[in-house]
Each structure stands twice: as C-alpha cells, then as structure tokens.
C-alpha cells in the first residue's frame, strides 16, 4: 500500500494495543496456547517475535483475540503491545511508541498498518479523575495513532464489565462512542455477547466473540 485512504481487502499489518484484556487475561486458553502460528501469519508480542501462540498462564500474555484476527486476515503480521493495569495515557506514552519501534524492527512500512484494535478503558473506569481524562483524551489518542499510521482504521473495543467497582463505565462507553463518531475511519466493537471469566476479563468464548466483533468493526470503517 502506498497512499493514504486506500481500502484493502484485508489488513497486511494489524496492531492490538491496550491493557490486560488486550493481553488476553482470563482466557485460560487450552485451544491456542502453544500451537504453531498459522501459515502466512507472523506475530510480534511485547517486542518478541513468536513462533507459537503464548501459553495460557491465567494472567497473560494469552492469545486473546489474536487467533481470531489472524483467521480473518489469512496472511499478514500482528503486533501486540499490551500492559496489564494500563490506563489510556499509557497507550500514548508506552504502547504506541513501542508499536512504532516494532514496525521499524520488522522493516514494516507504517503505511501498511491498516488495522488497530484498541482495548482500553476498564482501568480508567475505576477512578473518576482517570475516567474524565479518558473522555478528554480518547479522541486525541486515536488521532495520534492515525498520524503514526496514515492508512489505519481503528476499532475501539467498548468496555464490558460486571464489576461494580468500575463505577465510571458509562463515562468510558460514552467517550468511546464520541471518539468513533468523530471519524469515518474509526469503528466501535460492541460488547454484546462477550462472556466473562470473572467480572472483568473475557473467557475463551468471549475473546472469540470480541475478535469477530472487531473484524466486523474494521470492515465497517473501510
């Protein structure tokens, strides 16, 4: 891909950025953990090139949505940068710069990054000040990702939780809707049908559903 705004049939390079849910925590994945990557798919996770999906440890990194994105991509590269406990500001200061560095290390032209899945917000919802900062910054965070990767379509995974301590969830959900509505090249991945391992993290079926919803979102943003 050589020009901004092109509409690919499938991402050649996809990013997954965010917190523990981006890290796959909760899946206890006995299906994909340790299984060799499918032909045509390469994965770099946390700055390490993988030959197999991560083994489930209960705390991550686990495969999470990665196998489901890979199955839809068919061929290409997935780069994941996720930190357990991360809030939105960490995407700007840590995950995004590291993803850019990963592209450089792999020799990837940043114009070839056409999907970014952003899985963030749950941790921000636990604190009123952080949720307010999230609402003020999520659109700007998306803009920074778009500036770094001029052909990217961003899919924001809207938050799904049953934990009452995440009291600011309505603020996060509303901010996600606003950030996505501001640009046609962004989409919201709904949380409908995502099942949980605990009150916060997805279980294996939940990650499968999330991956499917994210793919639908990416297609909608084309």
PyMOL CGO cylinders between C-alpha atoms (Angstrom):
from pymol import cmd
from pymol.cgo import CYLINDER

trace = [
    CYLINDER, 0.00, 0.00, 0.00, 1.41, 3.35, -0.96, 0.3, 1, 1, 1, 1, 1, 1,
    CYLINDER, 1.41, 3.35, -0.96, -1.22, 6.03, -0.46, 0.3, 1, 1, 1, 1, 1, 1,
    CYLINDER, -1.22, 6.03, -0.46, -3.38, 7.19, 2.41, 0.3, 1, 1, 1, 1, 1, 1,
    CYLINDER, -3.38, 7.19, 2.41, -7.05, 6.29, 2.21, 0.3, 1, 1, 1, 1, 1, 1,
    CYLINDER, -7.05, 6.29, 2.21, -6.64, 3.06, 0.21, 0.3, 1, 1, 1, 1, 1, 1,
    CYLINDER, -6.64, 3.06, 0.21, -9.18, 0.36, 1.05, 0.3, 1, 1, 1, 1, 1, 1,
    CYLINDER, -9.18, 0.36, 1.05, -7.57, -3.08, 1.44, 0.3, 1, 1, 1, 1, 1, 1,
    CYLINDER, -7.57, -3.08, 1.44, -9.50, -6.35, 1.37, 0.3, 1, 1, 1, 1, 1, 1,
    CYLINDER, -9.50, -6.35, 1.37, -7.65, -7.49, 4.48, 0.3, 1, 1, 1, 1, 1, 1,
    CYLINDER, -7.65, -7.49, 4.48, -5.10, -5.86, 6.80, 0.3, 1, 1, 1, 1, 1, 1,
    CYLINDER, -5.10, -5.86, 6.80, -1.50, -6.58, 5.92, 0.3, 1, 1, 1, 1, 1, 1,
    CYLINDER, -1.50, -6.58, 5.92, -0.43, -5.41, 9.38, 0.3, 1, 1, 1, 1, 1, 1,
    CYLINDER, -0.43, -5.41, 9.38, -2.66, -5.20, 12.46, 0.3, 1, 1, 1, 1, 1, 1,
    CYLINDER, -2.66, -5.20, 12.46, -1.97, -3.69, 15.87, 0.3, 1, 1, 1, 1, 1, 1,
    CYLINDER, -1.97, -3.69, 15.87, -3.56, -4.66, 19.18, 0.3, 1, 1, 1, 1, 1, 1,
    CYLINDER, -3.56, -4.66, 19.18, -2.96, -2.07, 21.90, 0.3, 1, 1, 1, 1, 1, 1,
    CYLINDER, -2.96, -2.07, 21.90, -4.25, -1.76, 25.45, 0.3, 1, 1, 1, 1, 1, 1,
    CYLINDER, -4.25, -1.76, 25.45, -4.43, -3.35, 28.87, 0.3, 1, 1, 1, 1, 1, 1,
    CYLINDER, -4.43, -3.35, 28.87, -4.99, -6.82, 30.34, 0.3, 1, 1, 1, 1, 1, 1,
    CYLINDER, -4.99, -6.82, 30.34, -7.89, -7.63, 28.03, 0.3, 1, 1, 1, 1, 1, 1,
    CYLINDER, -7.89, -7.63, 28.03, -5.66, -6.85, 25.06, 0.3, 1, 1, 1, 1, 1, 1,
    CYLINDER, -5.66, -6.85, 25.06, -3.19, -9.18, 26.77, 0.3, 1, 1, 1, 1, 1, 1,
    CYLINDER, -3.19, -9.18, 26.77, -5.74, -11.99, 26.75, 0.3, 1, 1, 1, 1, 1, 1,
    CYLINDER, -5.74, -11.99, 26.75, -6.03, -12.33, 30.52, 0.3, 1, 1, 1, 1, 1, 1,
    CYLINDER, -6.03, -12.33, 30.52, -8.78, -14.68, 31.68, 0.3, 1, 1, 1, 1, 1, 1,
    CYLINDER, -8.78, -14.68, 31.68, -8.99, -16.92, 28.64, 0.3, 1, 1, 1, 1, 1, 1,
    CYLINDER, -8.99, -16.92, 28.64, -7.23, -19.98, 30.17, 0.3, 1, 1, 1, 1, 1, 1,
    CYLINDER, -7.23, -19.98, 30.17, -6.73, -20.86, 26.55, 0.3, 1, 1, 1, 1, 1, 1,
    CYLINDER, -6.73, -20.86, 26.55, -6.13, -24.58, 26.09, 0.3, 1, 1, 1, 1, 1, 1,
    CYLINDER, -6.13, -24.58, 26.09, -7.11, -24.35, 22.43, 0.3, 1, 1, 1, 1, 1, 1,
    CYLINDER, -7.11, -24.35, 22.43, -4.48, -21.99, 21.04, 0.3, 1, 1, 1, 1, 1, 1,
    CYLINDER, -4.48, -21.99, 21.04, -1.76, -21.77, 23.69, 0.3, 1, 1, 1, 1, 1, 1,
    CYLINDER, -1.76, -21.77, 23.69, 1.50, -23.15, 22.34, 0.3, 1, 1, 1, 1, 1, 1,
    CYLINDER, 1.50, -23.15, 22.34, 0.02, -24.01, 18.94, 0.3, 1, 1, 1, 1, 1, 1,
    CYLINDER, 0.02, -24.01, 18.94, 2.22, -23.07, 15.97, 0.3, 1, 1, 1, 1, 1, 1,
    CYLINDER, 2.22, -23.07, 15.97, 1.11, -19.92, 14.20, 0.3, 1, 1, 1, 1, 1, 1,
    CYLINDER, 1.11, -19.92, 14.20, -0.93, -20.44, 11.03, 0.3, 1, 1, 1, 1, 1, 1,
    CYLINDER, -0.93, -20.44, 11.03, 0.90, -20.29, 7.72, 0.3, 1, 1, 1, 1, 1, 1,
    CYLINDER, 0.90, -20.29, 7.72, 1.17, -16.76, 6.43, 0.3, 1, 1, 1, 1, 1, 1,
    CYLINDER, 1.17, -16.76, 6.43, 0.75, -15.10, 9.83, 0.3, 1, 1, 1, 1, 1, 1,
    CYLINDER, 0.75, -15.10, 9.83, 3.60, -13.59, 11.83, 0.3, 1, 1, 1, 1, 1, 1,
    CYLINDER, 3.60, -13.59, 11.83, 3.18, -12.23, 15.34, 0.3, 1, 1, 1, 1, 1, 1,
    CYLINDER, 3.18, -12.23, 15.34, 5.29, -9.91, 17.45, 0.3, 1, 1, 1, 1, 1, 1,
    CYLINDER, 5.29, -9.91, 17.45, 4.10, -9.67, 21.04, 0.3, 1, 1, 1, 1, 1, 1,
    CYLINDER, 4.10, -9.67, 21.04, 5.70, -7.33, 23.55, 0.3, 1, 1, 1, 1, 1, 1,
    CYLINDER, 5.70, -7.33, 23.55, 8.72, -6.86, 21.30, 0.3, 1, 1, 1, 1, 1, 1,
    CYLINDER, 8.72, -6.86, 21.30, 9.29, -10.61, 20.80, 0.3, 1, 1, 1, 1, 1, 1,
    CYLINDER, 9.29, -10.61, 20.80, 8.75, -12.47, 17.52, 0.3, 1, 1, 1, 1, 1, 1,
    CYLINDER, 8.75, -12.47, 17.52, 6.63, -15.55, 18.19, 0.3, 1, 1, 1, 1, 1, 1,
    CYLINDER, 6.63, -15.55, 18.19, 6.64, -18.97, 16.54, 0.3, 1, 1, 1, 1, 1, 1,
    CYLINDER, 6.64, -18.97, 16.54, 3.60, -20.14, 18.53, 0.3, 1, 1, 1, 1, 1, 1,
    CYLINDER, 3.60, -20.14, 18.53, 0.70, -18.58, 20.39, 0.3, 1, 1, 1, 1, 1, 1,
    CYLINDER, 0.70, -18.58, 20.39, 1.51, -17.74, 24.03, 0.3, 1, 1, 1, 1, 1, 1,
    CYLINDER, 1.51, -17.74, 24.03, 0.66, -20.43, 26.59, 0.3, 1, 1, 1, 1, 1, 1,
    CYLINDER, 0.66, -20.43, 26.59, -2.13, -19.55, 28.97, 0.3, 1, 1, 1, 1, 1, 1,
    CYLINDER, -2.13, -19.55, 28.97, -0.93, -18.65, 32.45, 0.3, 1, 1, 1, 1, 1, 1,
    CYLINDER, -0.93, -18.65, 32.45, -4.16, -17.17, 33.77, 0.3, 1, 1, 1, 1, 1, 1,
    CYLINDER, -4.16, -17.17, 33.77, -2.62, -13.70, 33.92, 0.3, 1, 1, 1, 1, 1, 1,
    CYLINDER, -2.62, -13.70, 33.92, -1.34, -13.31, 30.36, 0.3, 1, 1, 1, 1, 1, 1,
    CYLINDER, -1.34, -13.31, 30.36, 0.01, -12.92, 27.90, 0.3, 1, 1, 1, 1, 1, 1,
    CYLINDER, 0.01, -12.92, 27.90, -2.52, -15.28, 26.39, 0.3, 1, 1, 1, 1, 1, 1,
    CYLINDER, -2.52, -15.28, 26.39, -3.61, -15.36, 22.75, 0.3, 1, 1, 1, 1, 1, 1,
    CYLINDER, -3.61, -15.36, 22.75, -6.81, -13.44, 23.45, 0.3, 1, 1, 1, 1, 1, 1,
    CYLINDER, -6.81, -13.44, 23.45, -8.28, -12.03, 20.22, 0.3, 1, 1, 1, 1, 1, 1,
    CYLINDER, -8.28, -12.03, 20.22, -5.14, -12.65, 18.17, 0.3, 1, 1, 1, 1, 1, 1,
    CYLINDER, -5.14, -12.65, 18.17, -6.06, -16.07, 16.69, 0.3, 1, 1, 1, 1, 1, 1,
    CYLINDER, -6.06, -16.07, 16.69, -9.46, -14.78, 15.60, 0.3, 1, 1, 1, 1, 1, 1,
    CYLINDER, -9.46, -14.78, 15.60, -7.97, -11.75, 13.92, 0.3, 1, 1, 1, 1, 1, 1,
    CYLINDER, -7.97, -11.75, 13.92, -5.37, -13.99, 12.28, 0.3, 1, 1, 1, 1, 1, 1,
    CYLINDER, -5.37, -13.99, 12.28, -8.04, -16.35, 10.96, 0.3, 1, 1, 1, 1, 1, 1,
    CYLINDER, -8.04, -16.35, 10.96, -9.81, -13.45, 9.27, 0.3, 1, 1, 1, 1, 1, 1,
    CYLINDER, -9.81, -13.45, 9.27, -6.60, -11.88, 7.97, 0.3, 1, 1, 1, 1, 1, 1,
    CYLINDER, -6.60, -11.88, 7.97, -5.35, -15.08, 6.37, 0.3, 1, 1, 1, 1, 1, 1,
    CYLINDER, -5.35, -15.08, 6.37, -1.89, -13.60, 5.84, 0.3, 1, 1, 1, 1, 1, 1,
    CYLINDER, -1.89, -13.60, 5.84, -0.03, -10.69, 7.39, 0.3, 1, 1, 1, 1, 1, 1,
    CYLINDER, -0.03, -10.69, 7.39, 1.56, -9.50, 10.62, 0.3, 1, 1, 1, 1, 1, 1,
    CYLINDER, 1.56, -9.50, 10.62, 0.02, -8.84, 14.03, 0.3, 1, 1, 1, 1, 1, 1,
    CYLINDER, 0.02, -8.84, 14.03, 1.84, -6.61, 16.51, 0.3, 1, 1, 1, 1, 1, 1,
    CYLINDER, 1.84, -6.61, 16.51, 0.54, -6.58, 20.08, 0.3, 1, 1, 1, 1, 1, 1,
    CYLINDER, 0.54, -6.58, 20.08, 1.59, -4.12, 22.76, 0.3, 1, 1, 1, 1, 1, 1,
    CYLINDER, 1.59, -4.12, 22.76, -0.35, -4.51, 25.99, 0.3, 1, 1, 1, 1, 1, 1,
    CYLINDER, -0.35, -4.51, 25.99, 0.36, -3.90, 29.67, 0.3, 1, 1, 1, 1, 1, 1,
    CYLINDER, 0.36, -3.90, 29.67, -1.75, -5.30, 32.48, 0.3, 1, 1, 1, 1, 1, 1,
    CYLINDER, -1.75, -5.30, 32.48, -3.28, -2.48, 34.53, 0.3, 1, 1, 1, 1, 1, 1,
    CYLINDER, -3.28, -2.48, 34.53, -2.68, 0.12, 31.83, 0.3, 1, 1, 1, 1, 1, 1,
    CYLINDER, -2.68, 0.12, 31.83, -4.80, 3.27, 31.51, 0.3, 1, 1, 1, 1, 1, 1,
    CYLINDER, -4.80, 3.27, 31.51, -5.30, 5.37, 28.40, 0.3, 1, 1, 1, 1, 1, 1,
    CYLINDER, -5.30, 5.37, 28.40, -2.28, 7.61, 28.96, 0.3, 1, 1, 1, 1, 1, 1,
    CYLINDER, -2.28, 7.61, 28.96, -0.09, 4.53, 28.74, 0.3, 1, 1, 1, 1, 1, 1,
    CYLINDER, -0.09, 4.53, 28.74, -1.23, 3.88, 25.19, 0.3, 1, 1, 1, 1, 1, 1,
    CYLINDER, -1.23, 3.88, 25.19, 0.18, 7.24, 24.19, 0.3, 1, 1, 1, 1, 1, 1,
    CYLINDER, 0.18, 7.24, 24.19, 3.40, 7.03, 26.20, 0.3, 1, 1, 1, 1, 1, 1,
    CYLINDER, 3.40, 7.03, 26.20, 4.19, 3.30, 26.02, 0.3, 1, 1, 1, 1, 1, 1,
    CYLINDER, 4.19, 3.30, 26.02, 2.11, 1.10, 23.71, 0.3, 1, 1, 1, 1, 1, 1,
    CYLINDER, 2.11, 1.10, 23.71, 2.08, 3.39, 20.67, 0.3, 1, 1, 1, 1, 1, 1,
    CYLINDER, 2.08, 3.39, 20.67, 5.81, 4.27, 20.71, 0.3, 1, 1, 1, 1, 1, 1,
    CYLINDER, 5.81, 4.27, 20.71, 6.64, 0.58, 21.18, 0.3, 1, 1, 1, 1, 1, 1,
    CYLINDER, 6.64, 0.58, 21.18, 4.40, -0.41, 18.28, 0.3, 1, 1, 1, 1, 1, 1,
    CYLINDER, 4.40, -0.41, 18.28, 6.18, 2.13, 16.09, 0.3, 1, 1, 1, 1, 1, 1,
    CYLINDER, 6.18, 2.13, 16.09, 9.52, 0.68, 17.21, 0.3, 1, 1, 1, 1, 1, 1,
    CYLINDER, 9.52, 0.68, 17.21, 8.25, -2.82, 16.40, 0.3, 1, 1, 1, 1, 1, 1,
    CYLINDER, 8.25, -2.82, 16.40, 7.44, -1.74, 12.85, 0.3, 1, 1, 1, 1, 1, 1,
    CYLINDER, 7.44, -1.74, 12.85, 10.95, -0.36, 12.49, 0.3, 1, 1, 1, 1, 1, 1,
    CYLINDER, 10.95, -0.36, 12.49, 12.49, -3.56, 13.86, 0.3, 1, 1, 1, 1, 1, 1,
    CYLINDER, 12.49, -3.56, 13.86, 10.45, -5.68, 11.44, 0.3, 1, 1, 1, 1, 1, 1,
    CYLINDER, 10.45, -5.68, 11.44, 11.09, -3.40, 8.46, 0.3, 1, 1, 1, 1, 1, 1,
    CYLINDER, 11.09, -3.40, 8.46, 7.39, -2.63, 8.11, 0.3, 1, 1, 1, 1, 1, 1,
    CYLINDER, 7.39, -2.63, 8.11, 6.30, 0.48, 6.26, 0.3, 1, 1, 1, 1, 1, 1,
    CYLINDER, 6.30, 0.48, 6.26, 3.87, 2.21, 8.62, 0.3, 1, 1, 1, 1, 1, 1,
    CYLINDER, 3.87, 2.21, 8.62, 1.55, 2.88, 5.68, 0.3, 1, 1, 1, 1, 1, 1,
    CYLINDER, 1.55, 2.88, 5.68, 0.93, -0.89, 5.62, 0.3, 1, 1, 1, 1, 1, 1,
    CYLINDER, 0.93, -0.89, 5.62, -0.67, -0.86, 9.08, 0.3, 1, 1, 1, 1, 1, 1,
    CYLINDER, -0.67, -0.86, 9.08, -4.37, -0.89, 8.25, 0.3, 1, 1, 1, 1, 1, 1,
    CYLINDER, -4.37, -0.89, 8.25, -5.99, -2.13, 11.46, 0.3, 1, 1, 1, 1, 1, 1,
    CYLINDER, -5.99, -2.13, 11.46, -5.54, -1.04, 15.07, 0.3, 1, 1, 1, 1, 1, 1,
    CYLINDER, -5.54, -1.04, 15.07, -7.62, -2.72, 17.76, 0.3, 1, 1, 1, 1, 1, 1,
    CYLINDER, -7.62, -2.72, 17.76, -7.71, -0.53, 20.86, 0.3, 1, 1, 1, 1, 1, 1,
    CYLINDER, -7.71, -0.53, 20.86, -8.72, -2.43, 24.02, 0.3, 1, 1, 1, 1, 1, 1,
    CYLINDER, -8.72, -2.43, 24.02, -8.57, 0.09, 26.84, 0.3, 1, 1, 1, 1, 1, 1,
    CYLINDER, -8.57, 0.09, 26.84, -10.79, 1.88, 29.37, 0.3, 1, 1, 1, 1, 1, 1,
    CYLINDER, -10.79, 1.88, 29.37, -11.68, -0.61, 32.10, 0.3, 1, 1, 1, 1, 1, 1,
    CYLINDER, -11.68, -0.61, 32.10, -8.90, 0.56, 34.41, 0.3, 1, 1, 1, 1, 1, 1,
    CYLINDER, -8.90, 0.56, 34.41, -9.77, 4.20, 33.76, 0.3, 1, 1, 1, 1, 1, 1,
    CYLINDER, -9.77, 4.20, 33.76, -13.35, 3.43, 34.84, 0.3, 1, 1, 1, 1, 1, 1,
    CYLINDER, -13.35, 3.43, 34.84, -12.22, 2.68, 38.39, 0.3, 1, 1, 1, 1, 1, 1,
    CYLINDER, -12.22, 2.68, 38.39, -11.31, 6.28, 39.10, 0.3, 1, 1, 1, 1, 1, 1,
    CYLINDER, -11.31, 6.28, 39.10, -13.35, 9.41, 38.43, 0.3, 1, 1, 1, 1, 1, 1,
    CYLINDER, -13.35, 9.41, 38.43, -10.31, 11.50, 37.59, 0.3, 1, 1, 1, 1, 1, 1,
    CYLINDER, -10.31, 11.50, 37.59, -8.99, 8.87, 35.19, 0.3, 1, 1, 1, 1, 1, 1,
    CYLINDER, -8.99, 8.87, 35.19, -12.36, 8.43, 33.51, 0.3, 1, 1, 1, 1, 1, 1,
    CYLINDER, -12.36, 8.43, 33.51, -12.59, 12.20, 32.99, 0.3, 1, 1, 1, 1, 1, 1,
    CYLINDER, -12.59, 12.20, 32.99, -9.09, 12.22, 31.50, 0.3, 1, 1, 1, 1, 1, 1,
    CYLINDER, -9.09, 12.22, 31.50, -10.07, 9.28, 29.30, 0.3, 1, 1, 1, 1, 1, 1,
    CYLINDER, -10.07, 9.28, 29.30, -13.13, 11.11, 27.99, 0.3, 1, 1, 1, 1, 1, 1,
    CYLINDER, -13.13, 11.11, 27.99, -11.00, 14.16, 27.25, 0.3, 1, 1, 1, 1, 1, 1,
    CYLINDER, -11.00, 14.16, 27.25, -8.20, 12.21, 25.53, 0.3, 1, 1, 1, 1, 1, 1,
    CYLINDER, -8.20, 12.21, 25.53, -9.58, 9.15, 23.72, 0.3, 1, 1, 1, 1, 1, 1,
    CYLINDER, -9.58, 9.15, 23.72, -10.24, 11.09, 20.52, 0.3, 1, 1, 1, 1, 1, 1,
    CYLINDER, -10.24, 11.09, 20.52, -6.77, 12.60, 20.63, 0.3, 1, 1, 1, 1, 1, 1,
    CYLINDER, -6.77, 12.60, 20.63, -5.23, 9.18, 21.28, 0.3, 1, 1, 1, 1, 1, 1,
    CYLINDER, -5.23, 9.18, 21.28, -6.96, 7.87, 18.18, 0.3, 1, 1, 1, 1, 1, 1,
    CYLINDER, -6.96, 7.87, 18.18, -5.66, 10.86, 16.24, 0.3, 1, 1, 1, 1, 1, 1,
    CYLINDER, -5.66, 10.86, 16.24, -2.10, 10.10, 17.36, 0.3, 1, 1, 1, 1, 1, 1,
    CYLINDER, -2.10, 10.10, 17.36, -2.45, 6.52, 16.14, 0.3, 1, 1, 1, 1, 1, 1,
    CYLINDER, -2.45, 6.52, 16.14, -3.82, 7.78, 12.83, 0.3, 1, 1, 1, 1, 1, 1,
    CYLINDER, -3.82, 7.78, 12.83, -0.94, 10.22, 12.47, 0.3, 1, 1, 1, 1, 1, 1,
    CYLINDER, -0.94, 10.22, 12.47, 1.60, 7.45, 13.06, 0.3, 1, 1, 1, 1, 1, 1,
    CYLINDER, 1.60, 7.45, 13.06, -0.14, 5.04, 10.68, 0.3, 1, 1, 1, 1, 1, 1,
    CYLINDER, -0.14, 5.04, 10.68, -1.77, 7.05, 7.87, 0.3, 1, 1, 1, 1, 1, 1,
    CYLINDER, -1.77, 7.05, 7.87, -3.80, 4.17, 6.39, 0.3, 1, 1, 1, 1, 1, 1,
    CYLINDER, -3.80, 4.17, 6.39, -5.04, 2.74, 9.68, 0.3, 1, 1, 1, 1, 1, 1,
    CYLINDER, -5.04, 2.74, 9.68, -8.64, 2.03, 10.60, 0.3, 1, 1, 1, 1, 1, 1,
    CYLINDER, -8.64, 2.03, 10.60, -9.14, 2.00, 14.37, 0.3, 1, 1, 1, 1, 1, 1,
    CYLINDER, -9.14, 2.00, 14.37, -11.55, -0.36, 16.09, 0.3, 1, 1, 1, 1, 1, 1,
    CYLINDER, -11.55, -0.36, 16.09, -12.26, 0.63, 19.69, 0.3, 1, 1, 1, 1, 1, 1,
    CYLINDER, -12.26, 0.63, 19.69, -13.48, -2.28, 21.82, 0.3, 1, 1, 1, 1, 1, 1,
    CYLINDER, -13.48, -2.28, 21.82, -16.22, -0.87, 24.02, 0.3, 1, 1, 1, 1, 1, 1,
    CYLINDER, -16.22, -0.87, 24.02, -15.97, -2.00, 27.62, 0.3, 1, 1, 1, 1, 1, 1,
    CYLINDER, -15.97, -2.00, 27.62, -17.80, -4.99, 29.06, 0.3, 1, 1, 1, 1, 1, 1,
    CYLINDER, -17.80, -4.99, 29.06, -17.79, -5.47, 32.83, 0.3, 1, 1, 1, 1, 1, 1,
    CYLINDER, -17.79, -5.47, 32.83, -19.97, -6.68, 35.67, 0.3, 1, 1, 1, 1, 1, 1,
    CYLINDER, -19.97, -6.68, 35.67, -17.69, -5.39, 38.43, 0.3, 1, 1, 1, 1, 1, 1,
    CYLINDER, -17.69, -5.39, 38.43, -19.42, -2.70, 40.48, 0.3, 1, 1, 1, 1, 1, 1,
    CYLINDER, -19.42, -2.70, 40.48, -16.05, -1.16, 41.37, 0.3, 1, 1, 1, 1, 1, 1,
    CYLINDER, -16.05, -1.16, 41.37, -15.76, 0.02, 37.76, 0.3, 1, 1, 1, 1, 1, 1,
    CYLINDER, -15.76, 0.02, 37.76, -18.21, 2.76, 38.60, 0.3, 1, 1, 1, 1, 1, 1,
    CYLINDER, -18.21, 2.76, 38.60, -17.32, 5.09, 35.72, 0.3, 1, 1, 1, 1, 1, 1,
    CYLINDER, -17.32, 5.09, 35.72, -18.11, 2.60, 32.96, 0.3, 1, 1, 1, 1, 1, 1,
    CYLINDER, -18.11, 2.60, 32.96, -20.86, 4.81, 31.50, 0.3, 1, 1, 1, 1, 1, 1,
    CYLINDER, -20.86, 4.81, 31.50, -18.36, 7.65, 31.04, 0.3, 1, 1, 1, 1, 1, 1,
    CYLINDER, -18.36, 7.65, 31.04, -15.94, 5.35, 29.20, 0.3, 1, 1, 1, 1, 1, 1,
    CYLINDER, -15.94, 5.35, 29.20, -18.61, 3.89, 26.96, 0.3, 1, 1, 1, 1, 1, 1,
    CYLINDER, -18.61, 3.89, 26.96, -19.94, 7.31, 26.03, 0.3, 1, 1, 1, 1, 1, 1,
    CYLINDER, -19.94, 7.31, 26.03, -16.43, 8.60, 25.32, 0.3, 1, 1, 1, 1, 1, 1,
    CYLINDER, -16.43, 8.60, 25.32, -15.77, 5.64, 23.02, 0.3, 1, 1, 1, 1, 1, 1,
    CYLINDER, -15.77, 5.64, 23.02, -18.93, 6.37, 21.06, 0.3, 1, 1, 1, 1, 1, 1,
    CYLINDER, -18.93, 6.37, 21.06, -17.94, 10.02, 20.66, 0.3, 1, 1, 1, 1, 1, 1,
    CYLINDER, -17.94, 10.02, 20.66, -14.37, 9.22, 19.62, 0.3, 1, 1, 1, 1, 1, 1,
    CYLINDER, -14.37, 9.22, 19.62, -15.57, 6.82, 16.96, 0.3, 1, 1, 1, 1, 1, 1,
    CYLINDER, -15.57, 6.82, 16.96, -18.34, 9.05, 15.66, 0.3, 1, 1, 1, 1, 1, 1,
    CYLINDER, -18.34, 9.05, 15.66, -15.82, 11.83, 15.02, 0.3, 1, 1, 1, 1, 1, 1,
    CYLINDER, -15.82, 11.83, 15.02, -14.07, 9.99, 12.16, 0.3, 1, 1, 1, 1, 1, 1,
    CYLINDER, -14.07, 9.99, 12.16, -15.34, 7.64, 9.48, 0.3, 1, 1, 1, 1, 1, 1,
    CYLINDER, -15.34, 7.64, 9.48, -12.13, 5.61, 9.75, 0.3, 1, 1, 1, 1, 1, 1,
    CYLINDER, -12.13, 5.61, 9.75, -12.99, 4.52, 13.29, 0.3, 1, 1, 1, 1, 1, 1,
    CYLINDER, -12.99, 4.52, 13.29, -15.48, 1.92, 14.46, 0.3, 1, 1, 1, 1, 1, 1,
    CYLINDER, -15.48, 1.92, 14.46, -16.84, 0.68, 17.75, 0.3, 1, 1, 1, 1, 1, 1,
    CYLINDER, -16.84, 0.68, 17.75, -16.74, -3.02, 18.56, 0.3, 1, 1, 1, 1, 1, 1,
    CYLINDER, -16.74, -3.02, 18.56, -19.80, -3.74, 20.66, 0.3, 1, 1, 1, 1, 1, 1,
    CYLINDER, -19.80, -3.74, 20.66, -19.62, -5.83, 23.84, 0.3, 1, 1, 1, 1, 1, 1,
    CYLINDER, -19.62, -5.83, 23.84, -22.87, -7.69, 23.16, 0.3, 1, 1, 1, 1, 1, 1,
    CYLINDER, -22.87, -7.69, 23.16, -22.40, -11.43, 23.57, 0.3, 1, 1, 1, 1, 1, 1,
    CYLINDER, -22.40, -11.43, 23.57, -18.94, -11.23, 25.12, 0.3, 1, 1, 1, 1, 1, 1,
    CYLINDER, -18.94, -11.23, 25.12, -18.79, -13.66, 28.05, 0.3, 1, 1, 1, 1, 1, 1,
    CYLINDER, -18.79, -13.66, 28.05, -16.54, -13.23, 31.07, 0.3, 1, 1, 1, 1, 1, 1,
    CYLINDER, -16.54, -13.23, 31.07, -14.11, -15.38, 33.00, 0.3, 1, 1, 1, 1, 1, 1,
    CYLINDER, -14.11, -15.38, 33.00, -14.52, -13.14, 36.04, 0.3, 1, 1, 1, 1, 1, 1,
    CYLINDER, -14.52, -13.14, 36.04, -16.29, -9.82, 36.46, 0.3, 1, 1, 1, 1, 1, 1,
    CYLINDER, -16.29, -9.82, 36.46, -13.88, -8.02, 34.15, 0.3, 1, 1, 1, 1, 1, 1,
    CYLINDER, -13.88, -8.02, 34.15, -11.82, -10.25, 31.83, 0.3, 1, 1, 1, 1, 1, 1,
    CYLINDER, -11.82, -10.25, 31.83, -13.18, -12.27, 28.94, 0.3, 1, 1, 1, 1, 1, 1,
    CYLINDER, -13.18, -12.27, 28.94, -13.27, -16.04, 28.88, 0.3, 1, 1, 1, 1, 1, 1,
    CYLINDER, -13.27, -16.04, 28.88, -12.22, -18.03, 25.80, 0.3, 1, 1, 1, 1, 1, 1,
    CYLINDER, -12.22, -18.03, 25.80, -15.62, -17.73, 24.14, 0.3, 1, 1, 1, 1, 1, 1,
    CYLINDER, -15.62, -17.73, 24.14, -15.63, -14.03, 24.97, 0.3, 1, 1, 1, 1, 1, 1,
    CYLINDER, -15.63, -14.03, 24.97, -12.37, -13.44, 23.14, 0.3, 1, 1, 1, 1, 1, 1,
    CYLINDER, -12.37, -13.44, 23.14, -13.72, -15.33, 20.13, 0.3, 1, 1, 1, 1, 1, 1,
    CYLINDER, -13.72, -15.33, 20.13, -16.80, -13.09, 20.10, 0.3, 1, 1, 1, 1, 1, 1,
    CYLINDER, -16.80, -13.09, 20.10, -14.72, -9.96, 20.60, 0.3, 1, 1, 1, 1, 1, 1,
    CYLINDER, -14.72, -9.96, 20.60, -12.44, -10.90, 17.71, 0.3, 1, 1, 1, 1, 1, 1,
    CYLINDER, -12.44, -10.90, 17.71, -15.46, -11.38, 15.46, 0.3, 1, 1, 1, 1, 1, 1,
    CYLINDER, -15.46, -11.38, 15.46, -16.96, -8.05, 16.52, 0.3, 1, 1, 1, 1, 1, 1,
    CYLINDER, -16.96, -8.05, 16.52, -13.64, -6.29, 15.95, 0.3, 1, 1, 1, 1, 1, 1,
    CYLINDER, -13.64, -6.29, 15.95, -13.42, -7.70, 12.46, 0.3, 1, 1, 1, 1, 1, 1,
    CYLINDER, -13.42, -7.70, 12.46, -16.93, -6.50, 11.65, 0.3, 1, 1, 1, 1, 1, 1,
    CYLINDER, -16.93, -6.50, 11.65, -15.93, -3.10, 13.00, 0.3, 1, 1, 1, 1, 1, 1,
    CYLINDER, -15.93, -3.10, 13.00, -12.83, -2.98, 10.79, 0.3, 1, 1, 1, 1, 1, 1,
    CYLINDER, -12.83, -2.98, 10.79, -14.90, -3.78, 7.73, 0.3, 1, 1, 1, 1, 1, 1,
    CYLINDER, -14.90, -3.78, 7.73, -17.40, -1.08, 8.66, 0.3, 1, 1, 1, 1, 1, 1,
    CYLINDER, -17.40, -1.08, 8.66, -14.63, 1.51, 8.85, 0.3, 1, 1, 1, 1, 1, 1,
    CYLINDER, -14.63, 1.51, 8.85, -13.45, 0.86, 5.30, 0.3, 1, 1, 1, 1, 1, 1,
]
cmd.load_cgo(trace, "trace")
